[in-house]
Amino acid sequence: MDYKQLLDSITPEIYQRFQKAVEIGKWPDGRELSEEQKSLCMQAIIAYDQRNPEADRTGYVPPKDSACAPDTQPKPLKWDH
């Protein structure tokens, strides 16, 4: 199986399992990921993400229109007694 075939075989369910495994450091059956497995899962997650629109990728943060939104002006604090 070549690289493209491997990526084509990754389903959304497998992708989510890879993400969860990297997040918690374990496979769904409780076995720990080795450093090599973690690295390979990360590579698969990144490669899979590259095939999707940017807004659907892991960790995507949409750009802001400006550094400060107009409604974020400082407001006075209200103290409750």
PDB file of N, CA, C and O in Angstrom:
ATOM      1  N   MET A   1       0.853  -1.176   0.000  1.00  0.00           N
ATOM      2  CA  MET A   1       0.000   0.000   0.000  1.00  0.00           C
ATOM      3  C   MET A   1       0.894   1.233   0.000  1.00  0.00           C
ATOM      4  O   MET A   1       1.800   1.355   0.824  1.00  0.00           O
ATOM      5  N   ASP A   2       0.633   2.138  -0.924  1.00  0.00           N
ATOM      6  CA  ASP A   2       1.437   3.357  -0.961  1.00  0.00           C
ATOM      7  C   ASP A   2       0.791   4.443  -0.088  1.00  0.00           C
ATOM      8  O   ASP A   2      -0.285   4.249   0.479  1.00  0.00           O
ATOM      9  N   TYR A   3       1.463   5.567   0.002  1.00  0.00           N
ATOM     10  CA  TYR A   3       1.056   6.666   0.884  1.00  0.00           C
ATOM     11  C   TYR A   3      -0.351   7.156   0.554  1.00  0.00           C
ATOM     12  O   TYR A   3      -1.164   7.342   1.460  1.00  0.00           O
ATOM     13  N   LYS A   4      -0.654   7.370  -0.732  1.00  0.00           N
ATOM     14  CA  LYS A   4      -1.966   7.867  -1.145  1.00  0.00           C
ATOM     15  C   LYS A   4      -3.066   6.865  -0.791  1.00  0.00           C
ATOM     16  O   LYS A   4      -4.128   7.258  -0.309  1.00  0.00           O
ATOM     17  N   GLN A   5      -2.819   5.581  -1.025  1.00  0.00           N
ATOM     18  CA  GLN A   5      -3.806   4.566  -0.688  1.00  0.00           C
ATOM     19  C   GLN A   5      -4.043   4.527   0.826  1.00  0.00           C
ATOM     20  O   GLN A   5      -5.172   4.354   1.286  1.00  0.00           O
ATOM     21  N   LEU A   6      -2.980   4.687   1.572  1.00  0.00           N
ATOM     22  CA  LEU A   6      -3.103   4.703   3.018  1.00  0.00           C
ATOM     23  C   LEU A   6      -3.980   5.866   3.476  1.00  0.00           C
ATOM     24  O   LEU A   6      -4.865   5.687   4.312  1.00  0.00           O
ATOM     25  N   LEU A   7      -3.735   7.058   2.929  1.00  0.00           N
ATOM     26  CA  LEU A   7      -4.551   8.220   3.290  1.00  0.00           C
ATOM     27  C   LEU A   7      -5.997   8.035   2.857  1.00  0.00           C
ATOM     28  O   LEU A   7      -6.917   8.439   3.568  1.00  0.00           O
ATOM     29  N   ASP A   8      -6.203   7.424   1.687  1.00  0.00           N
ATOM     30  CA  ASP A   8      -7.563   7.186   1.200  1.00  0.00           C
ATOM     31  C   ASP A   8      -8.319   6.221   2.102  1.00  0.00           C
ATOM     32  O   ASP A   8      -9.549   6.258   2.154  1.00  0.00           O
ATOM     33  N   SER A   9      -7.602   5.362   2.811  1.00  0.00           N
ATOM     34  CA  SER A   9      -8.252   4.369   3.669  1.00  0.00           C
ATOM     35  C   SER A   9      -8.632   4.928   5.042  1.00  0.00           C
ATOM     36  O   SER A   9      -9.330   4.259   5.805  1.00  0.00           O
ATOM     37  N   ILE A  10      -8.186   6.138   5.365  1.00  0.00           N
ATOM     38  CA  ILE A  10      -8.516   6.740   6.660  1.00  0.00           C
ATOM     39  C   ILE A  10      -9.932   7.310   6.586  1.00  0.00           C
ATOM     40  O   ILE A  10     -10.213   8.224   5.810  1.00  0.00           O
ATOM     41  N   THR A  11     -10.803   6.754   7.402  1.00  0.00           N
ATOM     42  CA  THR A  11     -12.176   7.230   7.473  1.00  0.00           C
ATOM     43  C   THR A  11     -12.279   8.301   8.554  1.00  0.00           C
ATOM     44  O   THR A  11     -11.371   8.437   9.374  1.00  0.00           O
ATOM     45  N   PRO A  12     -13.362   9.057   8.567  1.00  0.00           N
ATOM     46  CA  PRO A  12     -13.531  10.035   9.654  1.00  0.00           C
ATOM     47  C   PRO A  12     -13.491   9.388  11.040  1.00  0.00           C
ATOM     48  O   PRO A  12     -13.019  10.003  11.996  1.00  0.00           O
ATOM     49  N   GLU A  13     -13.983   8.151  11.155  1.00  0.00           N
ATOM     50  CA  GLU A  13     -13.960   7.458  12.444  1.00  0.00           C
ATOM     51  C   GLU A  13     -12.523   7.133  12.866  1.00  0.00           C
ATOM     52  O   GLU A  13     -12.157   7.308  14.028  1.00  0.00           O
ATOM     53  N   ILE A  14     -11.728   6.666  11.926  1.00  0.00           N
ATOM     54  CA  ILE A  14     -10.318   6.364  12.220  1.00  0.00           C
ATOM     55  C   ILE A  14      -9.584   7.651  12.591  1.00  0.00           C
ATOM     56  O   ILE A  14      -8.796   7.674  13.537  1.00  0.00           O
ATOM     57  N   TYR A  15      -9.843   8.706  11.848  1.00  0.00           N
ATOM     58  CA  TYR A  15      -9.248  10.019  12.122  1.00  0.00           C
ATOM     59  C   TYR A  15      -9.556  10.447  13.558  1.00  0.00           C
ATOM     60  O   TYR A  15      -8.662  10.894  14.276  1.00  0.00           O
ATOM     61  N   GLN A  16     -10.818  10.312  13.980  1.00  0.00           N
ATOM     62  CA  GLN A  16     -11.200  10.690  15.338  1.00  0.00           C
ATOM     63  C   GLN A  16     -10.522   9.805  16.380  1.00  0.00           C
ATOM     64  O   GLN A  16     -10.154  10.281  17.454  1.00  0.00           O
ATOM     65  N   ARG A  17     -10.354   8.519  16.068  1.00  0.00           N
ATOM     66  CA  ARG A  17      -9.651   7.621  16.997  1.00  0.00           C
ATOM     67  C   ARG A  17      -8.190   8.024  17.136  1.00  0.00           C
ATOM     68  O   ARG A  17      -7.638   7.999  18.237  1.00  0.00           O
ATOM     69  N   PHE A  18      -7.561   8.395  16.023  1.00  0.00           N
ATOM     70  CA  PHE A  18      -6.173   8.857  16.069  1.00  0.00           C
ATOM     71  C   PHE A  18      -6.078  10.115  16.932  1.00  0.00           C
ATOM     72  O   PHE A  18      -5.186  10.229  17.774  1.00  0.00           O
ATOM     73  N   GLN A  19      -6.993  11.052  16.723  1.00  0.00           N
ATOM     74  CA  GLN A  19      -6.972  12.286  17.510  1.00  0.00           C
ATOM     75  C   GLN A  19      -7.108  11.980  19.005  1.00  0.00           C
ATOM     76  O   GLN A  19      -6.348  12.503  19.820  1.00  0.00           O
ATOM     77  N   LYS A  20      -8.063  11.143  19.354  1.00  0.00           N
ATOM     78  CA  LYS A  20      -8.294  10.809  20.766  1.00  0.00           C
ATOM     79  C   LYS A  20      -7.087  10.070  21.356  1.00  0.00           C
ATOM     80  O   LYS A  20      -6.689  10.321  22.493  1.00  0.00           O
ATOM     81  N   ALA A  21      -6.513   9.155  20.563  1.00  0.00           N
ATOM     82  CA  ALA A  21      -5.356   8.396  21.038  1.00  0.00           C
ATOM     83  C   ALA A  21      -4.180   9.331  21.329  1.00  0.00           C
ATOM     84  O   ALA A  21      -3.504   9.176  22.346  1.00  0.00           O
ATOM     85  N   VAL A  22      -3.938  10.283  20.459  1.00  0.00           N
ATOM     86  CA  VAL A  22      -2.842  11.229  20.678  1.00  0.00           C
ATOM     87  C   VAL A  22      -3.161  12.118  21.879  1.00  0.00           C
ATOM     88  O   VAL A  22      -2.278  12.439  22.674  1.00  0.00           O
ATOM     89  N   GLU A  23      -4.418  12.509  22.002  1.00  0.00           N
ATOM     90  CA  GLU A  23      -4.831  13.389  23.096  1.00  0.00           C
ATOM     91  C   GLU A  23      -4.620  12.742  24.467  1.00  0.00           C
ATOM     92  O   GLU A  23      -4.099  13.378  25.383  1.00  0.00           O
ATOM     93  N   ILE A  24      -5.028  11.474  24.606  1.00  0.00           N
ATOM     94  CA  ILE A  24      -4.944  10.834  25.925  1.00  0.00           C
ATOM     95  C   ILE A  24      -3.749   9.893  26.060  1.00  0.00           C
ATOM     96  O   ILE A  24      -3.450   9.416  27.155  1.00  0.00           O
ATOM     97  N   GLY A  25      -3.058   9.623  24.931  1.00  0.00           N
ATOM     98  CA  GLY A  25      -1.876   8.769  24.983  1.00  0.00           C
ATOM     99  C   GLY A  25      -2.174   7.287  25.039  1.00  0.00           C
ATOM    100  O   GLY A  25      -1.299   6.480  25.354  1.00  0.00           O
ATOM    101  N   LYS A  26      -3.432   6.921  24.728  1.00  0.00           N
ATOM    102  CA  LYS A  26      -3.830   5.510  24.782  1.00  0.00           C
ATOM    103  C   LYS A  26      -4.751   5.181  23.609  1.00  0.00           C
ATOM    104  O   LYS A  26      -5.439   6.047  23.067  1.00  0.00           O
ATOM    105  N   TRP A  27      -4.740   3.903  23.237  1.00  0.00           N
ATOM    106  CA  TRP A  27      -5.676   3.392  22.249  1.00  0.00           C
ATOM    107  C   TRP A  27      -7.018   3.162  22.939  1.00  0.00           C
ATOM    108  O   TRP A  27      -7.078   3.119  24.168  1.00  0.00           O
ATOM    109  N   PRO A  28      -8.104   3.010  22.158  1.00  0.00           N
ATOM    110  CA  PRO A  28      -9.416   2.774  22.789  1.00  0.00           C
ATOM    111  C   PRO A  28      -9.444   1.560  23.723  1.00  0.00           C
ATOM    112  O   PRO A  28     -10.251   1.526  24.652  1.00  0.00           O
ATOM    113  N   ASP A  29      -8.578   0.561  23.494  1.00  0.00           N
ATOM    114  CA  ASP A  29      -8.567  -0.621  24.366  1.00  0.00           C
ATOM    115  C   ASP A  29      -7.709  -0.435  25.619  1.00  0.00           C
ATOM    116  O   ASP A  29      -7.563  -1.366  26.411  1.00  0.00           O
ATOM    117  N   GLY A  30      -7.138   0.763  25.806  1.00  0.00           N
ATOM    118  CA  GLY A  30      -6.375   1.067  27.010  1.00  0.00           C
ATOM    119  C   GLY A  30      -4.867   0.934  26.891  1.00  0.00           C
ATOM    120  O   GLY A  30      -4.139   1.368  27.784  1.00  0.00           O
ATOM    121  N   ARG A  31      -4.377   0.334  25.789  1.00  0.00           N
ATOM    122  CA  ARG A  31      -2.924   0.210  25.626  1.00  0.00           C
ATOM    123  C   ARG A  31      -2.331   1.588  25.337  1.00  0.00           C
ATOM    124  O   ARG A  31      -2.919   2.399  24.622  1.00  0.00           O
ATOM    125  N   GLU A  32      -1.150   1.832  25.913  1.00  0.00           N
ATOM    126  CA  GLU A  32      -0.478   3.114  25.704  1.00  0.00           C
ATOM    127  C   GLU A  32       0.137   3.199  24.316  1.00  0.00           C
ATOM    128  O   GLU A  32       0.586   2.196  23.760  1.00  0.00           O
ATOM    129  N   LEU A  33       0.151   4.422  23.755  1.00  0.00           N
ATOM    130  CA  LEU A  33       0.809   4.659  22.473  1.00  0.00           C
ATOM    131  C   LEU A  33       2.313   4.750  22.704  1.00  0.00           C
ATOM    132  O   LEU A  33       2.766   5.375  23.663  1.00  0.00           O
ATOM    133  N   SER A  34       3.071   4.131  21.832  1.00  0.00           N
ATOM    134  CA  SER A  34       4.521   4.316  21.878  1.00  0.00           C
ATOM    135  C   SER A  34       4.822   5.668  21.239  1.00  0.00           C
ATOM    136  O   SER A  34       3.957   6.255  20.589  1.00  0.00           O
ATOM    137  N   GLU A  35       6.026   6.156  21.417  1.00  0.00           N
ATOM    138  CA  GLU A  35       6.407   7.430  20.798  1.00  0.00           C
ATOM    139  C   GLU A  35       6.301   7.336  19.272  1.00  0.00           C
ATOM    140  O   GLU A  35       5.895   8.295  18.616  1.00  0.00           O
ATOM    141  N   GLU A  36       6.665   6.186  18.715  1.00  0.00           N
ATOM    142  CA  GLU A  36       6.571   5.999  17.265  1.00  0.00           C
ATOM    143  C   GLU A  36       5.111   6.028  16.811  1.00  0.00           C
ATOM    144  O   GLU A  36       4.794   6.644  15.793  1.00  0.00           O
ATOM    145  N   GLN A  37       4.233   5.375  17.547  1.00  0.00           N
ATOM    146  CA  GLN A  37       2.808   5.379  17.199  1.00  0.00           C
ATOM    147  C   GLN A  37       2.225   6.781  17.301  1.00  0.00           C
ATOM    148  O   GLN A  37       1.435   7.196  16.453  1.00  0.00           O
ATOM    149  N   LYS A  38       2.617   7.506  18.336  1.00  0.00           N
ATOM    150  CA  LYS A  38       2.145   8.875  18.493  1.00  0.00           C
ATOM    151  C   LYS A  38       2.586   9.738  17.315  1.00  0.00           C
ATOM    152  O   LYS A  38       1.801  10.526  16.787  1.00  0.00           O
ATOM    153  N   SER A  39       3.843   9.586  16.906  1.00  0.00           N
ATOM    154  CA  SER A  39       4.372  10.336  15.770  1.00  0.00           C
ATOM    155  C   SER A  39       3.629   9.983  14.476  1.00  0.00           C
ATOM    156  O   SER A  39       3.276  10.867  13.695  1.00  0.00           O
ATOM    157  N   LEU A  40       3.396   8.692  14.259  1.00  0.00           N
ATOM    158  CA  LEU A  40       2.689   8.266  13.046  1.00  0.00           C
ATOM    159  C   LEU A  40       1.244   8.747  13.048  1.00  0.00           C
ATOM    160  O   LEU A  40       0.726   9.155  12.008  1.00  0.00           O
ATOM    161  N   CYS A  41       0.591   8.703  14.199  1.00  0.00           N
ATOM    162  CA  CYS A  41      -0.784   9.205  14.288  1.00  0.00           C
ATOM    163  C   CYS A  41      -0.833  10.701  13.999  1.00  0.00           C
ATOM    164  O   CYS A  41      -1.725  11.169  13.291  1.00  0.00           O
ATOM    165  N   MET A  42       0.116  11.446  14.540  1.00  0.00           N
ATOM    166  CA  MET A  42       0.171  12.886  14.272  1.00  0.00           C
ATOM    167  C   MET A  42       0.364  13.162  12.785  1.00  0.00           C
ATOM    168  O   MET A  42      -0.280  14.049  12.225  1.00  0.00           O
ATOM    169  N   GLN A  43       1.246  12.408  12.150  1.00  0.00           N
ATOM    170  CA  GLN A  43       1.463  12.571  10.715  1.00  0.00           C
ATOM    171  C   GLN A  43       0.187  12.271   9.933  1.00  0.00           C
ATOM    172  O   GLN A  43      -0.140  12.979   8.980  1.00  0.00           O
ATOM    173  N   ALA A  44      -0.533  11.224  10.333  1.00  0.00           N
ATOM    174  CA  ALA A  44      -1.779  10.857   9.660  1.00  0.00           C
ATOM    175  C   ALA A  44      -2.838  11.939   9.864  1.00  0.00           C
ATOM    176  O   ALA A  44      -3.574  12.269   8.933  1.00  0.00           O
ATOM    177  N   ILE A  45      -2.919  12.491  11.073  1.00  0.00           N
ATOM    178  CA  ILE A  45      -3.882  13.561  11.363  1.00  0.00           C
ATOM    179  C   ILE A  45      -3.592  14.779  10.485  1.00  0.00           C
ATOM    180  O   ILE A  45      -4.504  15.350   9.886  1.00  0.00           O
ATOM    181  N   ILE A  46      -2.337  15.168  10.414  1.00  0.00           N
ATOM    182  CA  ILE A  46      -1.947  16.336   9.617  1.00  0.00           C
ATOM    183  C   ILE A  46      -2.222  16.092   8.142  1.00  0.00           C
ATOM    184  O   ILE A  46      -2.770  16.961   7.464  1.00  0.00           O
ATOM    185  N   ALA A  47      -1.848  14.921   7.634  1.00  0.00           N
ATOM    186  CA  ALA A  47      -2.069  14.599   6.219  1.00  0.00           C
ATOM    187  C   ALA A  47      -3.562  14.558   5.905  1.00  0.00           C
ATOM    188  O   ALA A  47      -3.991  15.052   4.863  1.00  0.00           O
ATOM    189  N   TYR A  48      -4.348  13.976   6.795  1.00  0.00           N
ATOM    190  CA  TYR A  48      -5.797  13.915   6.596  1.00  0.00           C
ATOM    191  C   TYR A  48      -6.385  15.322   6.590  1.00  0.00           C
ATOM    192  O   TYR A  48      -7.229  15.642   5.753  1.00  0.00           O
ATOM    193  N   ASP A  49      -5.940  16.162   7.525  1.00  0.00           N
ATOM    194  CA  ASP A  49      -6.419  17.545   7.599  1.00  0.00           C
ATOM    195  C   ASP A  49      -6.130  18.315   6.316  1.00  0.00           C
ATOM    196  O   ASP A  49      -6.947  19.128   5.884  1.00  0.00           O
ATOM    197  N   GLN A  50      -4.988  18.069   5.711  1.00  0.00           N
ATOM    198  CA  GLN A  50      -4.602  18.790   4.501  1.00  0.00           C
ATOM    199  C   GLN A  50      -5.561  18.520   3.345  1.00  0.00           C
ATOM    200  O   GLN A  50      -5.597  19.292   2.387  1.00  0.00           O
ATOM    201  N   ARG A  51      -6.322  17.461   3.417  1.00  0.00           N
ATOM    202  CA  ARG A  51      -7.261  17.114   2.361  1.00  0.00           C
ATOM    203  C   ARG A  51      -8.611  17.794   2.558  1.00  0.00           C
ATOM    204  O   ARG A  51      -9.485  17.691   1.697  1.00  0.00           O
ATOM    205  N   ASN A  52      -8.791  18.481   3.670  1.00  0.00           N
ATOM    206  CA  ASN A  52     -10.049  19.138   3.992  1.00  0.00           C
ATOM    207  C   ASN A  52      -9.900  20.650   3.890  1.00  0.00           C
ATOM    208  O   ASN A  52      -8.784  21.169   3.917  1.00  0.00           O
ATOM    209  N   PRO A  53     -11.028  21.365   3.773  1.00  0.00           N
ATOM    210  CA  PRO A  53     -10.954  22.834   3.773  1.00  0.00           C
ATOM    211  C   PRO A  53     -10.292  23.338   5.053  1.00  0.00           C
ATOM    212  O   PRO A  53     -10.404  22.713   6.107  1.00  0.00           O
ATOM    213  N   GLU A  54      -9.620  24.449   4.952  1.00  0.00           N
ATOM    214  CA  GLU A  54      -8.856  24.989   6.080  1.00  0.00           C
ATOM    215  C   GLU A  54      -9.709  25.147   7.340  1.00  0.00           C
ATOM    216  O   GLU A  54      -9.237  24.860   8.440  1.00  0.00           O
ATOM    217  N   ALA A  55     -10.945  25.595   7.198  1.00  0.00           N
ATOM    218  CA  ALA A  55     -11.808  25.828   8.359  1.00  0.00           C
ATOM    219  C   ALA A  55     -12.174  24.533   9.079  1.00  0.00           C
ATOM    220  O   ALA A  55     -12.583  24.585  10.239  1.00  0.00           O
ATOM    221  N   ASP A  56     -12.042  23.377   8.435  1.00  0.00           N
ATOM    222  CA  ASP A  56     -12.375  22.091   9.049  1.00  0.00           C
ATOM    223  C   ASP A  56     -11.178  21.409   9.687  1.00  0.00           C
ATOM    224  O   ASP A  56     -11.320  20.317  10.236  1.00  0.00           O
ATOM    225  N   ARG A  57     -10.019  22.014   9.631  1.00  0.00           N
ATOM    226  CA  ARG A  57      -8.805  21.375  10.134  1.00  0.00           C
ATOM    227  C   ARG A  57      -8.660  21.504  11.641  1.00  0.00           C
ATOM    228  O   ARG A  57      -9.173  22.439  12.256  1.00  0.00           O
ATOM    229  N   THR A  58      -7.950  20.542  12.221  1.00  0.00           N
ATOM    230  CA  THR A  58      -7.681  20.556  13.651  1.00  0.00           C
ATOM    231  C   THR A  58      -6.920  21.819  14.028  1.00  0.00           C
ATOM    232  O   THR A  58      -5.926  22.169  13.392  1.00  0.00           O
ATOM    233  N   GLY A  59      -7.393  22.497  15.063  1.00  0.00           N
ATOM    234  CA  GLY A  59      -6.699  23.682  15.565  1.00  0.00           C
ATOM    235  C   GLY A  59      -6.931  24.951  14.783  1.00  0.00           C
ATOM    236  O   GLY A  59      -6.296  25.964  15.073  1.00  0.00           O
ATOM    237  N   TYR A  60      -7.826  24.939  13.792  1.00  0.00           N
ATOM    238  CA  TYR A  60      -8.061  26.132  12.974  1.00  0.00           C
ATOM    239  C   TYR A  60      -8.696  27.229  13.808  1.00  0.00           C
ATOM    240  O   TYR A  60      -9.666  26.995  14.529  1.00  0.00           O
ATOM    241  N   VAL A  61      -8.143  28.422  13.705  1.00  0.00           N
ATOM    242  CA  VAL A  61      -8.702  29.603  14.350  1.00  0.00           C
ATOM    243  C   VAL A  61      -8.930  30.633  13.250  1.00  0.00           C
ATOM    244  O   VAL A  61      -7.977  31.067  12.601  1.00  0.00           O
ATOM    245  N   PRO A  62     -10.189  31.031  13.033  1.00  0.00           N
ATOM    246  CA  PRO A  62     -10.443  31.985  11.952  1.00  0.00           C
ATOM    247  C   PRO A  62      -9.786  33.327  12.228  1.00  0.00           C
ATOM    248  O   PRO A  62      -9.695  33.756  13.378  1.00  0.00           O
ATOM    249  N   PRO A  63      -9.330  33.987  11.176  1.00  0.00           N
ATOM    250  CA  PRO A  63      -8.692  35.291  11.378  1.00  0.00           C
ATOM    251  C   PRO A  63      -9.717  36.332  11.825  1.00  0.00           C
ATOM    252  O   PRO A  63     -10.893  36.267  11.470  1.00  0.00           O
ATOM    253  N   LYS A  64      -9.240  37.282  12.606  1.00  0.00           N
ATOM    254  CA  LYS A  64     -10.095  38.385  13.043  1.00  0.00           C
ATOM    255  C   LYS A  64     -10.069  39.471  11.987  1.00  0.00           C
ATOM    256  O   LYS A  64      -9.096  39.603  11.245  1.00  0.00           O
ATOM    257  N   ASP A  65     -11.152  40.255  11.918  1.00  0.00           N
ATOM    258  CA  ASP A  65     -11.202  41.375  10.975  1.00  0.00           C
ATOM    259  C   ASP A  65     -10.227  42.472  11.386  1.00  0.00           C
ATOM    260  O   ASP A  65      -9.615  43.123  10.539  1.00  0.00           O
ATOM    261  N   SER A  66     -10.091  42.669  12.686  1.00  0.00           N
ATOM    262  CA  SER A  66      -9.159  43.666  13.191  1.00  0.00           C
ATOM    263  C   SER A  66      -8.604  43.171  14.523  1.00  0.00           C
ATOM    264  O   SER A  66      -9.124  42.227  15.117  1.00  0.00           O
ATOM    265  N   ALA A  67      -7.569  43.810  14.965  1.00  0.00           N
ATOM    266  CA  ALA A  67      -6.950  43.399  16.227  1.00  0.00           C
ATOM    267  C   ALA A  67      -7.892  43.599  17.404  1.00  0.00           C
ATOM    268  O   ALA A  67      -7.885  42.812  18.350  1.00  0.00           O
ATOM    269  N   CYS A  68      -8.694  44.636  17.347  1.00  0.00           N
ATOM    270  CA  CYS A  68      -9.649  44.926  18.419  1.00  0.00           C
ATOM    271  C   CYS A  68     -11.033  45.092  17.802  1.00  0.00           C
ATOM    272  O   CYS A  68     -11.241  45.960  16.954  1.00  0.00           O
ATOM    273  N   ALA A  69     -11.950  44.284  18.219  1.00  0.00           N
ATOM    274  CA  ALA A  69     -13.313  44.416  17.724  1.00  0.00           C
ATOM    275  C   ALA A  69     -13.930  45.671  18.317  1.00  0.00           C
ATOM    276  O   ALA A  69     -13.605  46.039  19.445  1.00  0.00           O
ATOM    277  N   PRO A  70     -14.815  46.337  17.579  1.00  0.00           N
ATOM    278  CA  PRO A  70     -15.372  47.609  18.061  1.00  0.00           C
ATOM    279  C   PRO A  70     -16.147  47.486  19.373  1.00  0.00           C
ATOM    280  O   PRO A  70     -16.212  48.457  20.128  1.00  0.00           O
ATOM    281  N   ASP A  71     -16.729  46.337  19.665  1.00  0.00           N
ATOM    282  CA  ASP A  71     -17.525  46.213  20.880  1.00  0.00           C
ATOM    283  C   ASP A  71     -16.711  45.742  22.084  1.00  0.00           C
ATOM    284  O   ASP A  71     -17.286  45.356  23.101  1.00  0.00           O
ATOM    285  N   THR A  72     -15.401  45.767  21.984  1.00  0.00           N
ATOM    286  CA  THR A  72     -14.563  45.316  23.095  1.00  0.00           C
ATOM    287  C   THR A  72     -13.936  46.480  23.854  1.00  0.00           C
ATOM    288  O   THR A  72     -12.867  46.336  24.447  1.00  0.00           O
ATOM    289  N   GLN A  73     -14.598  47.628  23.835  1.00  0.00           N
ATOM    290  CA  GLN A  73     -14.085  48.778  24.574  1.00  0.00           C
ATOM    291  C   GLN A  73     -14.183  48.473  26.066  1.00  0.00           C
ATOM    292  O   GLN A  73     -15.125  47.813  26.507  1.00  0.00           O
ATOM    293  N   PRO A  74     -13.209  48.953  26.845  1.00  0.00           N
ATOM    294  CA  PRO A  74     -13.260  48.696  28.290  1.00  0.00           C
ATOM    295  C   PRO A  74     -14.550  49.239  28.892  1.00  0.00           C
ATOM    296  O   PRO A  74     -15.005  50.327  28.539  1.00  0.00           O
ATOM    297  N   LYS A  75     -15.122  48.481  29.789  1.00  0.00           N
ATOM    298  CA  LYS A  75     -16.338  48.903  30.474  1.00  0.00           C
ATOM    299  C   LYS A  75     -16.029  48.988  31.962  1.00  0.00           C
ATOM    300  O   LYS A  75     -15.203  48.231  32.470  1.00  0.00           O
ATOM    301  N   PRO A  76     -16.677  49.892  32.651  1.00  0.00           N
ATOM    302  CA  PRO A  76     -16.410  50.014  34.087  1.00  0.00           C
ATOM    303  C   PRO A  76     -16.862  48.752  34.822  1.00  0.00           C
ATOM    304  O   PRO A  76     -17.849  48.116  34.452  1.00  0.00           O
ATOM    305  N   LEU A  77     -16.127  48.416  35.853  1.00  0.00           N
ATOM    306  CA  LEU A  77     -16.463  47.253  36.676  1.00  0.00           C
ATOM    307  C   LEU A  77     -17.636  47.597  37.583  1.00  0.00           C
ATOM    308  O   LEU A  77     -17.743  48.716  38.084  1.00  0.00           O
ATOM    309  N   LYS A  78     -18.509  46.626  37.784  1.00  0.00           N
ATOM    310  CA  LYS A  78     -19.626  46.797  38.711  1.00  0.00           C
ATOM    311  C   LYS A  78     -19.382  45.853  39.875  1.00  0.00           C
ATOM    312  O   LYS A  78     -19.287  44.639  39.696  1.00  0.00           O
ATOM    313  N   TRP A  79     -19.284  46.414  41.053  1.00  0.00           N
ATOM    314  CA  TRP A  79     -19.016  45.616  42.240  1.00  0.00           C
ATOM    315  C   TRP A  79     -20.330  45.275  42.927  1.00  0.00           C
ATOM    316  O   TRP A  79     -21.164  46.146  43.172  1.00  0.00           O
ATOM    317  N   ASP A  80     -20.498  43.994  43.232  1.00  0.00           N
ATOM    318  CA  ASP A  80     -21.676  43.568  43.988  1.00  0.00           C
ATOM    319  C   ASP A  80     -21.294  43.436  45.452  1.00  0.00           C
ATOM    320  O   ASP A  80     -20.224  42.926  45.784  1.00  0.00           O
ATOM    321  N   HIS A  81     -22.181  43.900  46.322  1.00  0.00           N
ATOM    322  CA  HIS A  81     -21.920  43.818  47.761  1.00  0.00           C
ATOM    323  C   HIS A  81     -22.630  42.665  48.351  1.00  0.00           C
ATOM    324  O   HIS A  81     -22.533  42.431  49.556  1.00  0.00           O
TER     325      HIS A  81
END
